Amino acid sequence: MPNLQAIIDKPTLTGDRVRLVPLVAAHAPSMFPGVNDPEVRRFTGTHRVFTLEDVERYSATRAEQTDRVDLAVIRIEDGEVLGDIVLNGLDADNLTMGFRIALIAGRGEGHGTEAIRLLLRYAFDVIGLHRVELEVFDFNPRAIAAYRKCGFVEEGRMRDALLWEGEWHDALLMAVLSTDNI
């Protein structure tokens, strides 16, 4: 059984360059431009366009969620909100959760890799998960490389999983296990 209290009580995790803090409504103004950024929307497969009120409402309700961990990624150097990182879709019986990260700033600078490693340590060492899994679109090689660098292994492919601007794209299925040497 996973440590459910570690999911309910949202952590603050600190690395060398980033701090992961519980996502709250105060982060919404920083997050808002990024959620509608064309590149971020494409990488996440998000067709919907959000209002500031949508982002505020979503951010304000993350702390009360008992089956997921939503954290803002903050650059320690200047306090800038770089994006968010999430464990979701708890499967308590199989000690598994889904994973996603969306950086709206600071991409390509190693912040995402550090954030992923921090959250994976929490997932395995504190929550007690055995498996963390994700989907990533085939046109996002930078994310695929970062996931591999953090120990994720490609396990499969969902063909034509995303229709984006008239073209079909595959989604890669990746996972990392607590028993992997990461």
ZISUL-V858419 format. One record per helix or strand of 2 or more residues. SS is the DSSP state (H for helix, E for strand). FROM is the first residue (numbers start at 0). TO is the last residue. Records with the same first field share a line. If there is no record, write none. Layout:
SS: FROM-TO + FROM-TO
This chain:
H: 4-7 + 24-34 + 37-43 + 51-59 + 91-93 + 110-126 + 140-148
E: 12-13 + 17-21 + 68-74 + 80-90 + 95-102 + 130-136 + 152-163 + 166-176
